[in-house]
Amino acid sequence: MPHTRATSSVAVRLTLFADLRRLLPNGHDGPLTITLPPGSTVADLMAAASVPPEEDVTIGINGDQGARDSVLADGDDVVFFSPMEGG
């Protein structure tokens, strides 16, 4: 019987847009690869990326709209950007 091994981590690519780029680590100017435990949510990703929980963000996951409680999978491409404001 073949032995299957559970994934011990989930690596996601996070891109911050607009004014959220201010949260990037010093000297970093592109997407971040962040490794999380399996079952992690976007809220967990926000904490790992030092995005304050009160920050107003719009979330995209692999081109679809996401939410803070969306569970992430290995290889997901996540984007955070500020909601548009009108005048």
mmCIF file as gemmi writes it, N, C-alpha and C atoms, coordinates in Angstrom:
data_model
loop_
_atom_site.group_PDB
_atom_site.id
_atom_site.type_symbol
_atom_site.label_atom_id
_atom_site.label_alt_id
_atom_site.label_comp_id
_atom_site.label_asym_id
_atom_site.label_entity_id
_atom_site.label_seq_id
_atom_site.pdbx_PDB_ins_code
_atom_site.Cartn_x
_atom_site.Cartn_y
_atom_site.Cartn_z
_atom_site.occupancy
_atom_site.B_iso_or_equiv
_atom_site.pdbx_formal_charge
_atom_site.auth_seq_id
_atom_site.auth_asym_id
_atom_site.pdbx_PDB_model_num
ATOM 1 N N . MET Axp A 1 ? 0.848 -1.171 0 1 0 ? 1 A 1
ATOM 2 C CA . MET Axp A 1 ? 0 0 0 1 0 ? 1 A 1
ATOM 3 C C . MET Axp A 1 ? 0.896 1.238 0 1 0 ? 1 A 1
ATOM 4 N N . PRO Axp A 2 ? 0.697 2.181 -0.93 1 0 ? 2 A 1
ATOM 5 C CA . PRO Axp A 2 ? 1.545 3.366 -0.963 1 0 ? 2 A 1
ATOM 6 C C . PRO Axp A 2 ? 1.305 4.248 0.252 1 0 ? 2 A 1
ATOM 7 N N . HIS Axp A 3 ? 2.372 4.83 0.699 1 0 ? 3 A 1
ATOM 8 C CA . HIS Axp A 3 ? 2.296 5.731 1.849 1 0 ? 3 A 1
ATOM 9 C C . HIS Axp A 3 ? 2.067 7.158 1.35 1 0 ? 3 A 1
ATOM 10 N N . THR Axp A 4 ? 1.038 7.809 1.861 1 0 ? 4 A 1
ATOM 11 C CA . THR Axp A 4 ? 0.799 9.21 1.497 1 0 ? 4 A 1
ATOM 12 C C . THR Axp A 4 ? 1.181 10.08 2.675 1 0 ? 4 A 1
ATOM 13 N N . ARG Axp A 5 ? 1.729 11.221 2.346 1 0 ? 5 A 1
ATOM 14 C CA . ARG Axp A 5 ? 2.195 12.127 3.385 1 0 ? 5 A 1
ATOM 15 C C . ARG Axp A 5 ? 1.384 13.409 3.298 1 0 ? 5 A 1
ATOM 16 N N . ALA Axp A 6 ? 0.859 13.83 4.431 1 0 ? 6 A 1
ATOM 17 C CA . ALA Axp A 6 ? 0.105 15.084 4.466 1 0 ? 6 A 1
ATOM 18 C C . ALA Axp A 6 ? 1.06 16.252 4.259 1 0 ? 6 A 1
ATOM 19 N N . THR Axp A 7 ? 0.571 17.267 3.591 1 0 ? 7 A 1
ATOM 20 C CA . THR Axp A 7 ? 1.379 18.464 3.393 1 0 ? 7 A 1
ATOM 21 C C . THR Axp A 7 ? 1.594 19.127 4.744 1 0 ? 7 A 1
ATOM 22 N N . SER Axp A 8 ? 2.84 19.413 5.073 1 0 ? 8 A 1
ATOM 23 C CA . SER Axp A 8 ? 3.142 19.997 6.376 1 0 ? 8 A 1
ATOM 24 C C . SER Axp A 8 ? 3.145 21.516 6.342 1 0 ? 8 A 1
ATOM 25 N N . SER Axp A 9 ? 3.04 22.093 5.148 1 0 ? 9 A 1
ATOM 26 C CA . SER Axp A 9 ? 2.99 23.55 5.052 1 0 ? 9 A 1
ATOM 27 C C . SER Axp A 9 ? 2.319 23.961 3.748 1 0 ? 9 A 1
ATOM 28 N N . VAL Axp A 10 ? 1.89 25.205 3.735 1 0 ? 10 A 1
ATOM 29 C CA . VAL Axp A 10 ? 1.236 25.804 2.578 1 0 ? 10 A 1
ATOM 30 C C . VAL Axp A 10 ? 2.032 27.053 2.226 1 0 ? 10 A 1
ATOM 31 N N . ALA Axp A 11 ? 2.564 27.115 1.01 1 0 ? 11 A 1
ATOM 32 C CA . ALA Axp A 11 ? 3.305 28.301 0.563 1 0 ? 11 A 1
ATOM 33 C C . ALA Axp A 11 ? 2.406 29.093 -0.382 1 0 ? 11 A 1
ATOM 34 N N . VAL Axp A 12 ? 2.194 30.363 -0.051 1 0 ? 12 A 1
ATOM 35 C CA . VAL Axp A 12 ? 1.371 31.23 -0.895 1 0 ? 12 A 1
ATOM 36 C C . VAL Axp A 12 ? 2.186 32.442 -1.312 1 0 ? 12 A 1
ATOM 37 N N . ARG Axp A 13 ? 1.811 32.987 -2.446 1 0 ? 13 A 1
ATOM 38 C CA . ARG Axp A 13 ? 2.469 34.192 -2.953 1 0 ? 13 A 1
ATOM 39 C C . ARG Axp A 13 ? 1.537 35.369 -2.674 1 0 ? 13 A 1
ATOM 40 N N . LEU Axp A 14 ? 2.044 36.371 -1.961 1 0 ? 14 A 1
ATOM 41 C CA . LEU Axp A 14 ? 1.246 37.534 -1.576 1 0 ? 14 A 1
ATOM 42 C C . LEU Axp A 14 ? 1.793 38.781 -2.255 1 0 ? 14 A 1
ATOM 43 N N . THR Axp A 15 ? 0.903 39.508 -2.919 1 0 ? 15 A 1
ATOM 44 C CA . THR Axp A 15 ? 1.258 40.782 -3.534 1 0 ? 15 A 1
ATOM 45 C C . THR Axp A 15 ? 0.403 41.873 -2.902 1 0 ? 15 A 1
ATOM 46 N N . LEU Axp A 16 ? 1.056 42.948 -2.476 1 0 ? 16 A 1
ATOM 47 C CA . LEU Axp A 16 ? 0.365 44.107 -1.901 1 0 ? 16 A 1
ATOM 48 C C . LEU Axp A 16 ? 0.347 45.226 -2.927 1 0 ? 16 A 1
ATOM 49 N N . PHE Axp A 17 ? -0.816 45.845 -3.111 1 0 ? 17 A 1
ATOM 50 C CA . PHE Axp A 17 ? -0.966 46.927 -4.08 1 0 ? 17 A 1
ATOM 51 C C . PHE Axp A 17 ? -1.329 48.236 -3.395 1 0 ? 17 A 1
ATOM 52 N N . ALA Axp A 18 ? -1.122 49.323 -4.143 1 0 ? 18 A 1
ATOM 53 C CA . ALA Axp A 18 ? -1.491 50.691 -3.74 1 0 ? 18 A 1
ATOM 54 C C . ALA Axp A 18 ? -0.837 51.035 -2.406 1 0 ? 18 A 1
ATOM 55 N N . ASP Axp A 19 ? -1.585 51.695 -1.522 1 0 ? 19 A 1
ATOM 56 C CA . ASP Axp A 19 ? -0.966 52.162 -0.281 1 0 ? 19 A 1
ATOM 57 C C . ASP Axp A 19 ? -0.591 51.019 0.659 1 0 ? 19 A 1
ATOM 58 N N . LEU Axp A 20 ? -1.055 49.803 0.412 1 0 ? 20 A 1
ATOM 59 C CA . LEU Axp A 20 ? -0.668 48.667 1.254 1 0 ? 20 A 1
ATOM 60 C C . LEU Axp A 20 ? 0.797 48.287 1.054 1 0 ? 20 A 1
ATOM 61 N N . ARG Axp A 21 ? 1.408 48.761 -0.017 1 0 ? 21 A 1
ATOM 62 C CA . ARG Axp A 21 ? 2.832 48.484 -0.259 1 0 ? 21 A 1
ATOM 63 C C . ARG Axp A 21 ? 3.708 49.037 0.867 1 0 ? 21 A 1
ATOM 64 N N . ARG Axp A 22 ? 3.171 49.999 1.617 1 0 ? 22 A 1
ATOM 65 C CA . ARG Axp A 22 ? 3.924 50.557 2.743 1 0 ? 22 A 1
ATOM 66 C C . ARG Axp A 22 ? 4.214 49.495 3.806 1 0 ? 22 A 1
ATOM 67 N N . LEU Axp A 23 ? 3.469 48.389 3.766 1 0 ? 23 A 1
ATOM 68 C CA . LEU Axp A 23 ? 3.642 47.315 4.74 1 0 ? 23 A 1
ATOM 69 C C . LEU Axp A 23 ? 4.708 46.297 4.337 1 0 ? 23 A 1
ATOM 70 N N . LEU Axp A 24 ? 5.251 46.43 3.122 1 0 ? 24 A 1
ATOM 71 C CA . LEU Axp A 24 ? 6.307 45.515 2.678 1 0 ? 24 A 1
ATOM 72 C C . LEU Axp A 24 ? 7.556 45.701 3.536 1 0 ? 24 A 1
ATOM 73 N N . PRO Axp A 25 ? 8.29 44.627 3.776 1 0 ? 25 A 1
ATOM 74 C CA . PRO Axp A 25 ? 9.556 44.764 4.51 1 0 ? 25 A 1
ATOM 75 C C . PRO Axp A 25 ? 10.502 45.707 3.77 1 0 ? 25 A 1
ATOM 76 N N . ASN Axp A 26 ? 11.324 46.414 4.525 1 0 ? 26 A 1
ATOM 77 C CA . ASN Axp A 26 ? 12.296 47.334 3.916 1 0 ? 26 A 1
ATOM 78 C C . ASN Axp A 26 ? 13.122 46.614 2.865 1 0 ? 26 A 1
ATOM 79 N N . GLY Axp A 27 ? 13.282 47.28 1.711 1 0 ? 27 A 1
ATOM 80 C CA . GLY Axp A 27 ? 14.088 46.735 0.638 1 0 ? 27 A 1
ATOM 81 C C . GLY Axp A 27 ? 13.363 45.719 -0.233 1 0 ? 27 A 1
ATOM 82 N N . HIS Axp A 28 ? 12.125 45.424 0.079 1 0 ? 28 A 1
ATOM 83 C CA . HIS Axp A 28 ? 11.356 44.445 -0.705 1 0 ? 28 A 1
ATOM 84 C C . HIS Axp A 28 ? 10.373 45.184 -1.586 1 0 ? 28 A 1
ATOM 85 N N . ASP Axp A 29 ? 10.342 44.817 -2.871 1 0 ? 29 A 1
ATOM 86 C CA . ASP Axp A 29 ? 9.5 45.557 -3.809 1 0 ? 29 A 1
ATOM 87 C C . ASP Axp A 29 ? 8.661 44.646 -4.7 1 0 ? 29 A 1
ATOM 88 N N . GLY Axp A 30 ? 8.42 43.439 -4.276 1 0 ? 30 A 1
ATOM 89 C CA . GLY Axp A 30 ? 7.647 42.528 -5.12 1 0 ? 30 A 1
ATOM 90 C C . GLY Axp A 30 ? 6.829 41.587 -4.27 1 0 ? 30 A 1
ATOM 91 N N . PRO Axp A 31 ? 6.323 40.535 -4.883 1 0 ? 31 A 1
ATOM 92 C CA . PRO Axp A 31 ? 5.525 39.561 -4.131 1 0 ? 31 A 1
ATOM 93 C C . PRO Axp A 31 ? 6.352 38.879 -3.042 1 0 ? 31 A 1
ATOM 94 N N . LEU Axp A 32 ? 5.669 38.506 -1.989 1 0 ? 32 A 1
ATOM 95 C CA . LEU Axp A 32 ? 6.278 37.771 -0.887 1 0 ? 32 A 1
ATOM 96 C C . LEU Axp A 32 ? 5.811 36.324 -0.961 1 0 ? 32 A 1
ATOM 97 N N . THR Axp A 33 ? 6.686 35.393 -0.666 1 0 ? 33 A 1
ATOM 98 C CA . THR Axp A 33 ? 6.274 34.004 -0.498 1 0 ? 33 A 1
ATOM 99 C C . THR Axp A 33 ? 6.235 33.742 0.994 1 0 ? 33 A 1
ATOM 100 N N . ILE Axp A 34 ? 5.058 33.351 1.473 1 0 ? 34 A 1
ATOM 101 C CA . ILE Axp A 34 ? 4.859 33.132 2.902 1 0 ? 34 A 1
ATOM 102 C C . ILE Axp A 34 ? 4.404 31.694 3.105 1 0 ? 34 A 1
ATOM 103 N N . THR Axp A 35 ? 5.038 31.016 4.056 1 0 ? 35 A 1
ATOM 104 C CA . THR Axp A 35 ? 4.712 29.632 4.369 1 0 ? 35 A 1
ATOM 105 C C . THR Axp A 35 ? 3.88 29.591 5.647 1 0 ? 35 A 1
ATOM 106 N N . LEU Axp A 36 ? 2.766 28.875 5.571 1 0 ? 36 A 1
ATOM 107 C CA . LEU Axp A 36 ? 1.813 28.783 6.675 1 0 ? 36 A 1
ATOM 108 C C . LEU Axp A 36 ? 1.476 27.317 6.94 1 0 ? 36 A 1
ATOM 109 N N . PRO Axp A 37 ? 0.896 27.032 8.116 1 0 ? 37 A 1
ATOM 110 C CA . PRO Axp A 37 ? 0.434 25.664 8.369 1 0 ? 37 A 1
ATOM 111 C C . PRO Axp A 37 ? -0.797 25.331 7.517 1 0 ? 37 A 1
ATOM 112 N N . PRO Axp A 38 ? -1.01 24.065 7.201 1 0 ? 38 A 1
ATOM 113 C CA . PRO Axp A 38 ? -2.218 23.677 6.463 1 0 ? 38 A 1
ATOM 114 C C . PRO Axp A 38 ? -3.471 24.136 7.212 1 0 ? 38 A 1
ATOM 115 N N . GLY Axp A 39 ? -4.495 24.512 6.465 1 0 ? 39 A 1
ATOM 116 C CA . GLY Axp A 39 ? -5.74 24.983 7.07 1 0 ? 39 A 1
ATOM 117 C C . GLY Axp A 39 ? -5.736 26.462 7.397 1 0 ? 39 A 1
ATOM 118 N N . SER Axp A 40 ? -4.633 27.153 7.081 1 0 ? 40 A 1
ATOM 119 C CA . SER Axp A 40 ? -4.546 28.587 7.371 1 0 ? 40 A 1
ATOM 120 C C . SER Axp A 40 ? -5.512 29.375 6.493 1 0 ? 40 A 1
ATOM 121 N N . THR Axp A 41 ? -5.97 30.483 7.046 1 0 ? 41 A 1
ATOM 122 C CA . THR Axp A 41 ? -6.903 31.361 6.345 1 0 ? 41 A 1
ATOM 123 C C . THR Axp A 41 ? -6.2 32.646 5.915 1 0 ? 41 A 1
ATOM 124 N N . VAL Axp A 42 ? -6.925 33.464 5.179 1 0 ? 42 A 1
ATOM 125 C CA . VAL Axp A 42 ? -6.396 34.774 4.79 1 0 ? 42 A 1
ATOM 126 C C . VAL Axp A 42 ? -6.086 35.595 6.04 1 0 ? 42 A 1
ATOM 127 N N . ALA Axp A 43 ? -6.892 35.49 7.078 1 0 ? 43 A 1
ATOM 128 C CA . ALA Axp A 43 ? -6.61 36.215 8.325 1 0 ? 43 A 1
ATOM 129 C C . ALA Axp A 43 ? -5.254 35.794 8.894 1 0 ? 43 A 1
ATOM 130 N N . ASP Axp A 44 ? -4.937 34.503 8.82 1 0 ? 44 A 1
ATOM 131 C CA . ASP Axp A 44 ? -3.627 34.019 9.274 1 0 ? 44 A 1
ATOM 132 C C . ASP Axp A 44 ? -2.51 34.592 8.406 1 0 ? 44 A 1
ATOM 133 N N . LEU Axp A 45 ? -2.76 34.665 7.106 1 0 ? 45 A 1
ATOM 134 C CA . LEU Axp A 45 ? -1.778 35.247 6.185 1 0 ? 45 A 1
ATOM 135 C C . LEU Axp A 45 ? -1.548 36.713 6.511 1 0 ? 45 A 1
ATOM 136 N N . MET Axp A 46 ? -2.629 37.438 6.793 1 0 ? 46 A 1
ATOM 137 C CA . MET Axp A 46 ? -2.495 38.852 7.156 1 0 ? 46 A 1
ATOM 138 C C . MET Axp A 46 ? -1.602 39.003 8.383 1 0 ? 46 A 1
ATOM 139 N N . ALA Axp A 47 ? -1.817 38.173 9.394 1 0 ? 47 A 1
ATOM 140 C CA . ALA Axp A 47 ? -0.998 38.239 10.607 1 0 ? 47 A 1
ATOM 141 C C . ALA Axp A 47 ? 0.463 37.92 10.293 1 0 ? 47 A 1
ATOM 142 N N . ALA Axp A 48 ? 0.7 36.891 9.486 1 0 ? 48 A 1
ATOM 143 C CA . ALA Axp A 48 ? 2.071 36.501 9.134 1 0 ? 48 A 1
ATOM 144 C C . ALA Axp A 48 ? 2.779 37.586 8.336 1 0 ? 48 A 1
ATOM 145 N N . ALA Axp A 49 ? 2.015 38.37 7.561 1 0 ? 49 A 1
ATOM 146 C CA . ALA Axp A 49 ? 2.592 39.437 6.737 1 0 ? 49 A 1
ATOM 147 C C . ALA Axp A 49 ? 2.575 40.785 7.453 1 0 ? 49 A 1
ATOM 148 N N . SER Axp A 50 ? 2.214 40.778 8.727 1 0 ? 50 A 1
ATOM 149 C CA . SER Axp A 50 ? 2.16 42.007 9.543 1 0 ? 50 A 1
ATOM 150 C C . SER Axp A 50 ? 1.188 43.043 8.986 1 0 ? 50 A 1
ATOM 151 N N . VAL Axp A 51 ? 0.08 42.566 8.41 1 0 ? 51 A 1
ATOM 152 C CA . VAL Axp A 51 ? -0.991 43.463 7.975 1 0 ? 51 A 1
ATOM 153 C C . VAL Axp A 51 ? -1.942 43.586 9.163 1 0 ? 51 A 1
ATOM 154 N N . PRO Axp A 52 ? -2.096 44.796 9.722 1 0 ? 52 A 1
ATOM 155 C CA . PRO Axp A 52 ? -2.957 44.957 10.898 1 0 ? 52 A 1
ATOM 156 C C . PRO Axp A 52 ? -4.382 44.468 10.622 1 0 ? 52 A 1
ATOM 157 N N . PRO Axp A 53 ? -5.008 43.793 11.602 1 0 ? 53 A 1
ATOM 158 C CA . PRO Axp A 53 ? -6.356 43.257 11.383 1 0 ? 53 A 1
ATOM 159 C C . PRO Axp A 53 ? -7.395 44.334 11.087 1 0 ? 53 A 1
ATOM 160 N N . GLU Axp A 54 ? -7.143 45.562 11.518 1 0 ? 54 A 1
ATOM 161 C CA . GLU Axp A 54 ? -8.095 46.651 11.262 1 0 ? 54 A 1
ATOM 162 C C . GLU Axp A 54 ? -7.913 47.277 9.876 1 0 ? 54 A 1
ATOM 163 N N . GLU Axp A 55 ? -6.877 46.852 9.156 1 0 ? 55 A 1
ATOM 164 C CA . GLU Axp A 55 ? -6.617 47.387 7.812 1 0 ? 55 A 1
ATOM 165 C C . GLU Axp A 55 ? -7.765 46.994 6.877 1 0 ? 55 A 1
ATOM 166 N N . ASP Axp A 56 ? -8.282 47.969 6.132 1 0 ? 56 A 1
ATOM 167 C CA . ASP Axp A 56 ? -9.357 47.715 5.177 1 0 ? 56 A 1
ATOM 168 C C . ASP Axp A 56 ? -8.734 47.233 3.872 1 0 ? 56 A 1
ATOM 169 N N . VAL Axp A 57 ? -8.913 45.952 3.561 1 0 ? 57 A 1
ATOM 170 C CA . VAL Axp A 57 ? -8.308 45.381 2.355 1 0 ? 57 A 1
ATOM 171 C C . VAL Axp A 57 ? -9.355 44.639 1.531 1 0 ? 57 A 1
ATOM 172 N N . THR Axp A 58 ? -9.166 44.675 0.228 1 0 ? 58 A 1
ATOM 173 C CA . THR Axp A 58 ? -9.909 43.822 -0.685 1 0 ? 58 A 1
ATOM 174 C C . THR Axp A 58 ? -8.978 42.662 -1.012 1 0 ? 58 A 1
ATOM 175 N N . ILE Axp A 59 ? -9.522 41.454 -1.037 1 0 ? 59 A 1
ATOM 176 C CA . ILE Axp A 59 ? -8.716 40.24 -1.143 1 0 ? 59 A 1
ATOM 177 C C . ILE Axp A 59 ? -9.019 39.518 -2.451 1 0 ? 59 A 1
ATOM 178 N N . GLY Axp A 60 ? -7.97 39.138 -3.153 1 0 ? 60 A 1
ATOM 179 C CA . GLY Axp A 60 ? -8.112 38.291 -4.331 1 0 ? 60 A 1
ATOM 180 C C . GLY Axp A 60 ? -7.3 37.024 -4.148 1 0 ? 60 A 1
ATOM 181 N N . ILE Axp A 61 ? -7.883 35.89 -4.541 1 0 ? 61 A 1
ATOM 182 C CA . ILE Axp A 61 ? -7.185 34.604 -4.465 1 0 ? 61 A 1
ATOM 183 C C . ILE Axp A 61 ? -7.304 33.934 -5.826 1 0 ? 61 A 1
ATOM 184 N N . ASN Axp A 62 ? -6.173 33.791 -6.501 1 0 ? 62 A 1
ATOM 185 C CA . ASN Axp A 62 ? -6.143 33.156 -7.825 1 0 ? 62 A 1
ATOM 186 C C . ASN Axp A 62 ? -7.138 33.803 -8.789 1 0 ? 62 A 1
ATOM 187 N N . GLY Axp A 63 ? -7.271 35.116 -8.709 1 0 ? 63 A 1
ATOM 188 C CA . GLY Axp A 63 ? -8.138 35.85 -9.629 1 0 ? 63 A 1
ATOM 189 C C . GLY Axp A 63 ? -9.59 35.95 -9.21 1 0 ? 63 A 1
ATOM 190 N N . ASP Axp A 64 ? -9.955 35.326 -8.1 1 0 ? 64 A 1
ATOM 191 C CA . ASP Axp A 64 ? -11.325 35.399 -7.587 1 0 ? 64 A 1
ATOM 192 C C . ASP Axp A 64 ? -11.341 36.19 -6.286 1 0 ? 64 A 1
ATOM 193 N N . GLN Axp A 65 ? -12.514 36.731 -5.945 1 0 ? 65 A 1
ATOM 194 C CA . GLN Axp A 65 ? -12.625 37.474 -4.696 1 0 ? 65 A 1
ATOM 195 C C . GLN Axp A 65 ? -12.528 36.512 -3.525 1 0 ? 65 A 1
ATOM 196 N N . GLY Axp A 66 ? -11.776 36.922 -2.508 1 0 ? 66 A 1
ATOM 197 C CA . GLY Axp A 66 ? -11.607 36.112 -1.311 1 0 ? 66 A 1
ATOM 198 C C . GLY Axp A 66 ? -12.126 36.843 -0.094 1 0 ? 66 A 1
ATOM 199 N N . ALA Axp A 67 ? -12.053 36.181 1.047 1 0 ? 67 A 1
ATOM 200 C CA . ALA Axp A 67 ? -12.481 36.751 2.323 1 0 ? 67 A 1
ATOM 201 C C . ALA Axp A 67 ? -11.456 36.368 3.384 1 0 ? 67 A 1
ATOM 202 N N . ARG Axp A 68 ? -11.524 37.041 4.507 1 0 ? 68 A 1
ATOM 203 C CA . ARG Axp A 68 ? -10.558 36.759 5.578 1 0 ? 68 A 1
ATOM 204 C C . ARG Axp A 68 ? -10.654 35.326 6.077 1 0 ? 68 A 1
ATOM 205 N N . ASP Axp A 69 ? -11.827 34.71 5.954 1 0 ? 69 A 1
ATOM 206 C CA . ASP Axp A 69 ? -11.979 33.334 6.425 1 0 ? 69 A 1
ATOM 207 C C . ASP Axp A 69 ? -11.752 32.292 5.324 1 0 ? 69 A 1
ATOM 208 N N . SER Axp A 70 ? -11.32 32.733 4.139 1 0 ? 70 A 1
ATOM 209 C CA . SER Axp A 70 ? -11.004 31.793 3.053 1 0 ? 70 A 1
ATOM 210 C C . SER Axp A 70 ? -9.795 30.945 3.443 1 0 ? 70 A 1
ATOM 211 N N . VAL Axp A 71 ? -9.91 29.634 3.281 1 0 ? 71 A 1
ATOM 212 C CA . VAL Axp A 71 ? -8.805 28.719 3.578 1 0 ? 71 A 1
ATOM 213 C C . VAL Axp A 71 ? -7.874 28.688 2.371 1 0 ? 71 A 1
ATOM 214 N N . LEU Axp A 72 ? -6.584 28.8 2.645 1 0 ? 72 A 1
ATOM 215 C CA . LEU Axp A 72 ? -5.573 28.866 1.585 1 0 ? 72 A 1
ATOM 216 C C . LEU Axp A 72 ? -5.025 27.484 1.251 1 0 ? 72 A 1
ATOM 217 N N . ALA Axp A 73 ? -4.651 27.316 -0.01 1 0 ? 73 A 1
ATOM 218 C CA . ALA Axp A 73 ? -4.041 26.069 -0.48 1 0 ? 73 A 1
ATOM 219 C C . ALA Axp A 73 ? -2.621 26.36 -0.957 1 0 ? 73 A 1
ATOM 220 N N . ASP Axp A 74 ? -1.802 25.331 -0.954 1 0 ? 74 A 1
ATOM 221 C CA . ASP Axp A 74 ? -0.43 25.477 -1.42 1 0 ? 74 A 1
ATOM 222 C C . ASP Axp A 74 ? -0.427 26.006 -2.856 1 0 ? 74 A 1
ATOM 223 N N . GLY Axp A 75 ? 0.38 27.037 -3.095 1 0 ? 75 A 1
ATOM 224 C CA . GLY Axp A 75 ? 0.506 27.611 -4.427 1 0 ? 75 A 1
ATOM 225 C C . GLY Axp A 75 ? -0.477 28.727 -4.74 1 0 ? 75 A 1
ATOM 226 N N . ASP Axp A 76 ? -1.362 29.062 -3.797 1 0 ? 76 A 1
ATOM 227 C CA . ASP Axp A 76 ? -2.312 30.149 -4.054 1 0 ? 76 A 1
ATOM 228 C C . ASP Axp A 76 ? -1.58 31.459 -4.306 1 0 ? 76 A 1
ATOM 229 N N . ASP Axp A 77 ? -2.163 32.257 -5.179 1 0 ? 77 A 1
ATOM 230 C CA . ASP Axp A 77 ? -1.667 33.595 -5.505 1 0 ? 77 A 1
ATOM 231 C C . ASP Axp A 77 ? -2.659 34.581 -4.899 1 0 ? 77 A 1
ATOM 232 N N . VAL Axp A 78 ? -2.238 35.284 -3.854 1 0 ? 78 A 1
ATOM 233 C CA . VAL Axp A 78 ? -3.124 36.165 -3.095 1 0 ? 78 A 1
ATOM 234 C C . VAL Axp A 78 ? -2.704 37.613 -3.313 1 0 ? 78 A 1
ATOM 235 N N . VAL Axp A 79 ? -3.694 38.48 -3.498 1 0 ? 79 A 1
ATOM 236 C CA . VAL Axp A 79 ? -3.424 39.914 -3.611 1 0 ? 79 A 1
ATOM 237 C C . VAL Axp A 79 ? -4.273 40.649 -2.586 1 0 ? 79 A 1
ATOM 238 N N . PHE Axp A 80 ? -3.674 41.682 -1.997 1 0 ? 80 A 1
ATOM 239 C CA . PHE Axp A 80 ? -4.383 42.602 -1.113 1 0 ? 80 A 1
ATOM 240 C C . PHE Axp A 80 ? -4.29 43.973 -1.747 1 0 ? 80 A 1
ATOM 241 N N . PHE Axp A 81 ? -5.405 44.671 -1.822 1 0 ? 81 A 1
ATOM 242 C CA . PHE Axp A 81 ? -5.379 46.055 -2.278 1 0 ? 81 A 1
ATOM 243 C C . PHE Axp A 81 ? -6.432 46.844 -1.536 1 0 ? 81 A 1
ATOM 244 N N . SER Axp A 82 ? -6.252 48.162 -1.525 1 0 ? 82 A 1
ATOM 245 C CA . SER Axp A 82 ? -7.18 49.046 -0.83 1 0 ? 82 A 1
ATOM 246 C C . SER Axp A 82 ? -8.456 49.184 -1.639 1 0 ? 82 A 1
ATOM 247 N N . PRO Axp A 83 ? -9.6 49.199 -0.954 1 0 ? 83 A 1
ATOM 248 C CA . PRO Axp A 83 ? -10.854 49.428 -1.674 1 0 ? 83 A 1
ATOM 249 C C . PRO Axp A 83 ? -10.82 50.787 -2.364 1 0 ? 83 A 1
ATOM 250 N N . MET Axp A 84 ? -11.486 50.872 -3.492 1 0 ? 84 A 1
ATOM 251 C CA . MET Axp A 84 ? -11.552 52.138 -4.229 1 0 ? 84 A 1
ATOM 252 C C . MET Axp A 84 ? -12.427 53.12 -3.457 1 0 ? 84 A 1
ATOM 253 N N . GLU Axp A 85 ? -12.008 54.375 -3.478 1 0 ? 85 A 1
ATOM 254 C CA . GLU Axp A 85 ? -12.794 55.42 -2.845 1 0 ? 85 A 1
ATOM 255 C C . GLU Axp A 85 ? -13.224 56.407 -3.904 1 0 ? 85 A 1
ATOM 256 N N . GLY Axp A 86 ? -14.449 56.817 -3.81 1 0 ? 86 A 1
ATOM 257 C CA . GLY Axp A 86 ? -14.979 57.795 -4.77 1 0 ? 86 A 1
ATOM 258 C C . GLY Axp A 86 ? -14.992 59.188 -4.183 1 0 ? 86 A 1
ATOM 259 N N . GLY Axp A 87 ? -15.241 60.154 -5.05 1 0 ? 87 A 1
ATOM 260 C CA . GLY Axp A 87 ? -15.256 61.529 -4.562 1 0 ? 87 A 1
ATOM 261 C C . GLY Axp A 87 ? -16.498 62.242 -4.976 1 0 ? 87 A 1
